Amino acid sequence: MGVYIADVAEEFGDWVTSCCRRDKVRRTPGGFTVFYLCFRRACTQLYRSPGAFVFDQIVHLLCGIFISVGTQSNDYLGIFPTKVCSLAPPALGMGPGCNFAADRLPVTGMFLTLGVLFAGVTVGSATFGRERVVYWRDVSAGMSVLPYFFAKWVADVPRIVIASCMFTGSLILFLPYRAELYDVWVVVLVMYFCAFSMGYFLSAIMRPPNVALATTGWVLLWAMLLGGVTPRLEDVQLKPFFRPISFLWSISAPRWAIEAWYIKEALARPWKELHDEELTHGYRKQEYEWSVGVIVIIGVAWSVAALVGLKLCNRWKMK
């Protein structure tokens, strides 16, 4: 462990020194040149084969269709006026519509984030996972990791945007949504951005044969367990049992995506309590923009973690 830490510290010192002075032994390209060359290579790898690119988009399209079919019950049955409930039989008065609202919106949001994460993490993990040997060879020859990483990251931006459009376009086929289409697409887009970053991280720290299985558990962890639906976000915020680990929900992108989805869907419906009272489930009406921004920050954080993973894992293969 001590040798590993010393090696990392020595490399970091060499990097700081190289930023202040040129190498006296050989002339190497600057960071912008490395970025340009790596960006051209990444674009060639991604977009040279139309068939492979189209296949990826079909996968996103199918994922959207599957989620669309599974969320056809997306609805909110609010609370009826007091006079109506007072005339209802006791059995009906204790059920949905009088005693509580029948709310399926959070479950729909959970399935939406689940589908995006499965598609995005799987595709994003291939960005760095497919060329680990090439990356080790180039780094051992003196290539800087930072411009290489940014080049691959920027080259993936069109894939993220197109994938979000394909997923959203198929999602709305059967989903009875009430929010503006643009708002739905924004939630899907930022979730794809975060999902790709998660894929980068998994492929940076794990061997390729293990990434597929790890992706399944990873997606289920963040979308279902830490999504704020089961267990409920209100219980996480209030019950002492969850207090030591409540921070995990704060750094969960699906938790914020479900809130953003719920806000727009709820406020687009005519029920009086949705407009005159505070939203349930621990959500707040004015936090749509905040939720979207947090998802972007979480995505950037996972990308930084992936960069650190590229630098610190398998160091002996880069010598």
C-alpha positions in Angstrom: 0.0 0.0 0.0 2.8 2.4 0.8 4.5 1.7 -2.5 1.2 2.4 -4.3 0.7 5.7 -2.5 4.3 6.7 -3.2 3.9 5.9 -6.9 0.7 8.0 -7.1 2.4 10.9 -5.2 5.4 10.8 -7.5 3.3 10.8 -10.6 1.3 13.8 -9.3 4.5 15.7 -8.6 5.8 15.0 -12.1 2.5 16.2 -13.5 2.6 19.5 -11.6 6.2 20.0 -12.7 5.4 19.3 -16.3 2.7 22.0 -16.2 5.4 24.6 -15.3 8.2 23.5 -17.7 8.7 21.6 -20.9 10.2 18.2 -21.2 13.9 18.6 -22.0 14.3 15.2 -23.5 11.5 15.0 -26.1 8.8 17.2 -27.6 5.3 16.1 -26.8 2.0 17.5 -28.1 0.1 19.9 -25.8 -3.2 19.2 -24.1 -5.4 20.7 -26.8 -3.6 18.7 -29.5 -4.1 15.5 -27.6 -7.7 16.4 -27.1 -8.3 17.0 -30.8 -6.6 13.8 -31.9 -8.4 11.7 -29.3 -11.7 13.4 -30.2 -11.3 12.6 -33.9 -10.4 9.0 -33.0 -13.4 8.7 -30.7 -15.8 10.1 -33.3 -14.4 7.6 -35.8 -14.9 4.7 -33.5 -18.5 5.8 -32.6 -19.9 7.1 -35.9 -17.9 5.3 -38.6 -20.3 2.3 -38.6 -23.9 3.5 -39.2 -25.2 0.0 -38.5 -23.8 -0.1 -35.0 -25.0 3.4 -34.2 -28.5 2.7 -35.5 -28.6 -0.5 -33.4 -27.8 1.5 -30.3 -30.6 3.8 -31.0 -33.0 0.9 -31.5 -32.1 -0.4 -28.1 -33.0 3.0 -26.5 -36.2 3.0 -28.6 -37.2 -0.4 -27.4 -36.4 0.4 -23.7 -38.7 3.4 -24.0 -41.5 1.3 -25.5 -41.2 -1.3 -22.7 -41.4 1.4 -20.0 -44.3 3.0 -21.8 -46.3 -0.2 -21.8 -45.5 -0.8 -18.1 -46.6 2.7 -17.0 -50.0 2.9 -18.7 -51.6 3.2 -15.2 -49.8 6.5 -14.6 -52.6 8.6 -13.0 -53.6 10.6 -10.0 -57.1 10.3 -8.5 -57.4 13.1 -6.1 -59.6 13.8 -3.1 -63.2 14.6 -3.8 -65.1 17.5 -2.1 -66.1 17.0 1.5 -69.8 17.0 0.6 -69.4 14.1 -1.8 -67.5 12.1 0.7 -70.0 12.8 3.4 -72.7 11.1 1.3 -70.6 8.1 0.4 -71.0 4.8 2.2 -68.4 4.2 5.0 -66.5 1.7 3.0 -66.0 4.2 0.2 -65.3 7.0 2.6 -62.3 5.2 3.9 -60.9 4.4 0.5 -59.1 6.4 -2.3 -60.8 9.6 -3.3 -62.0 10.5 0.2 -59.5 9.4 2.8 -56.4 9.6 0.5 -55.5 10.1 -3.1 -54.7 7.3 -5.5 -51.3 8.4 -6.7 -49.3 6.3 -9.2 -47.0 9.2 -10.4 -44.0 8.2 -8.2 -44.1 4.6 -9.4 -44.1 5.8 -13.0 -41.1 8.0 -12.3 -39.3 5.1 -10.7 -39.8 2.9 -13.8 -38.8 5.8 -16.1 -35.5 6.2 -14.3 -35.0 2.5 -14.2 -35.3 2.2 -17.9 -33.0 5.1 -18.6 -30.3 3.9 -16.2 -30.4 0.4 -17.7 -29.9 1.7 -21.2 -27.5 4.5 -20.4 -25.2 2.6 -18.0 -24.9 -0.3 -20.3 -24.0 1.8 -23.3 -21.8 4.2 -21.3 -19.8 1.4 -19.8 -18.5 0.6 -23.3 -17.0 4.0 -23.9 -13.9 3.2 -21.9 -14.4 -0.5 -21.3 -13.8 -1.5 -24.9 -10.4 0.0 -25.2 -8.7 -0.5 -21.9 -5.6 -2.1 -23.6 -5.4 0.9 -26.0 -5.7 3.3 -23.1 -2.9 1.6 -21.1 -0.6 1.5 -24.1 -1.1 5.2 -24.9 -0.7 6.3 -21.3 2.5 4.2 -21.0 3.7 6.1 -24.1 3.2 9.4 -22.4 -0.4 10.4 -23.3 -2.1 12.7 -20.8 -5.2 11.2 -19.3 -7.2 14.4 -18.9 -7.6 15.4 -22.6 -8.2 11.8 -23.5 -11.0 11.6 -21.0 -12.6 14.9 -22.1 -12.4 13.9 -25.7 -14.3 10.6 -25.1 -16.8 12.5 -22.9 -17.5 15.2 -25.6 -17.7 12.6 -28.3 -20.5 10.9 -26.4 -22.7 14.1 -26.2 -24.5 13.5 -29.5 -25.2 9.9 -28.4 -26.7 11.1 -25.2 -28.9 13.7 -26.9 -30.1 11.3 -29.6 -30.7 8.5 -27.1 -32.8 10.7 -24.9 -34.9 11.7 -28.0 -35.4 8.1 -29.0 -36.4 7.0 -25.5 -38.8 9.9 -25.0 -40.3 9.5 -28.4 -41.2 5.9 -27.7 -42.0 6.5 -24.0 -45.0 8.7 -24.8 -46.6 6.2 -27.1 -48.7 4.6 -24.3 -47.8 6.7 -21.3 -50.7 9.0 -20.3 -48.6 12.0 -19.3 -50.0 15.4 -18.6 -46.7 17.5 -18.3 -45.2 19.3 -21.3 -43.3 17.1 -23.6 -40.2 19.3 -23.2 -40.2 18.8 -19.5 -40.4 15.1 -19.8 -37.5 15.1 -22.3 -35.4 17.3 -20.0 -35.7 14.7 -17.2 -34.8 11.9 -19.6 -31.9 13.9 -21.0 -30.2 14.7 -17.7 -30.8 11.1 -16.5 -29.0 9.8 -19.6 -26.2 12.1 -18.9 -25.9 10.8 -15.4 -26.3 7.2 -16.6 -23.5 7.4 -19.1 -21.2 8.9 -16.3 -22.1 5.9 -14.1 -21.2 3.6 -16.9 -17.8 5.3 -17.2 -17.2 4.8 -13.5 -18.1 1.1 -13.5 -15.9 0.4 -16.6 -13.0 2.3 -15.0 -12.9 0.3 -11.8 -14.0 -3.2 -12.9 -12.9 -5.8 -15.3 -15.1 -6.0 -18.5 -16.5 -9.5 -17.7 -17.9 -8.2 -14.4 -19.4 -4.9 -15.7 -22.6 -6.4 -17.0 -23.6 -8.1 -13.8 -22.5 -5.1 -11.7 -24.6 -2.8 -13.9 -27.8 -4.8 -13.0 -27.2 -4.5 -9.3 -26.0 -0.9 -9.6 -29.2 0.2 -11.5 -31.5 -1.6 -9.1 -29.7 0.0 -6.1 -30.0 3.6 -7.3 -33.4 3.5 -9.1 -35.4 1.2 -6.8 -33.8 1.2 -3.4 -32.5 4.8 -3.4 -35.2 6.3 -5.6 -37.4 7.6 -2.8 -40.4 5.5 -3.7 -39.7 2.3 -1.7 -38.8 3.1 1.0 -40.7 6.4 0.8 -38.7 9.6 0.8 -40.8 10.9 3.7 -39.8 7.9 5.9 -36.1 8.4 5.0 -36.3 12.1 6.0 -38.2 11.5 9.3 -37.4 8.0 10.7 -34.3 7.6 12.9 -33.5 4.3 11.3 -32.5 5.9 8.0 -30.7 8.9 9.5 -27.1 7.5 9.3 -27.5 6.6 5.6 -30.0 9.3 4.5 -27.2 11.1 2.5 -27.4 8.3 0.0 -30.8 9.6 -1.2 -29.3 13.1 -1.6 -26.7 11.8 -4.1 -29.1 9.6 -5.9 -30.0 10.9 -9.4 -33.2 8.8 -9.7 -34.5 10.3 -6.5 -34.2 13.8 -7.9 -35.5 12.8 -11.3 -38.6 11.2 -9.8 -39.2 14.5 -7.9 -38.8 16.6 -11.1 -41.2 14.2 -12.9 -43.7 14.3 -10.1 -43.7 18.1 -9.9 -44.5 18.6 -13.5 -47.0 15.8 -13.7 -48.8 16.8 -10.5 -49.1 20.5 -11.4 -50.5 19.7 -14.8 -53.5 18.0 -13.2 -56.7 19.8 -12.1 -57.0 18.5 -8.5 -57.4 21.3 -6.0 -55.0 19.9 -3.4 -52.1 19.7 -5.8 -52.3 23.5 -6.4 -53.5 24.8 -3.0 -51.5 22.5 -0.6 -47.9 21.2 -0.4 -47.1 18.2 -2.5 -46.9 14.8 -0.8 -44.0 12.4 -0.8 -41.6 15.1 0.5 -41.6 16.9 -2.8 -41.8 20.7 -3.3 -43.5 22.5 -6.2 -40.7 25.1 -6.7 -37.8 22.6 -6.9 -38.1 21.3 -10.5 -35.1 23.4 -11.8 -33.2 22.5 -8.6 -33.8 18.8 -9.1 -32.6 18.9 -12.7 -29.5 20.9 -11.7 -28.7 18.4 -8.9 -28.9 15.5 -11.4 -26.4 17.3 -13.7 -24.0 17.8 -10.7 -24.3 14.2 -9.7 -23.5 13.2 -13.3 -20.4 15.4 -13.3 -19.4 13.9 -10.0 -19.6 10.4 -11.4 -17.5 11.5 -14.4 -14.8 12.8 -12.0 -14.9 9.6 -10.1 -14.5 7.7 -13.4 -11.4 9.9 -14.3 -9.9 9.2 -10.9 -10.6 5.5 -11.4 -8.8 5.5 -14.7 -5.8 7.0 -13.0 -5.7 4.9 -9.9 -6.8 1.5 -11.1 -4.5 -0.9 -13.0 -1.5 1.4 -12.6 1.0 -1.4 -13.2 -0.4 -1.9 -16.7 0.5 1.7 -17.6 4.2 1.6 -16.8 
